[in-house]
Amino acid sequence: RSYALNAAGMAQLVAGLAELGIETVPSKGNFLLAKVGDAARINTELLKRGVIVRPVANYGLPEFLRVSVGLAGQNARFLDALRACL
């Protein structure tokens, strides 16, 4: 059941990010990397909206955020908040 929930959540995130024109790195785990541009600014704006993601500039990826796969409602909330930040 967990595998199915994660797969559905990943599909939801990838599709939602693609709609926003955001590139993602393919992932087989419970997170993905999203190329959002100014990741530090987007991260700050998401935090103001109560959405926590992980910037990965320390890995040499200053334009990317690490986004964990959540339940459908959580993923939708992230996508809505991100849309407002772009």
HELIX and SHEET records of a PDB file:
HELIX    1   1 SER A    2  GLU A   19  1                                  18    
HELIX    2   2 ALA A   39  LYS A   48  1                                  10    
HELIX    3   3 ALA A   57  TYR A   59  5                                   3    
HELIX    4   4 ALA A   72  CYS A   85  1                                  14    
SHEET    1   A 4 GLU A  23  VAL A  25  0                                        
SHEET    2   A 4 PHE A  31  LYS A  35 -1                                        
SHEET    3   A 4 LEU A  61  SER A  68 -1                                        
SHEET    4   A 4 ARG A  54  VAL A  56 -1                                        
END                                                                             
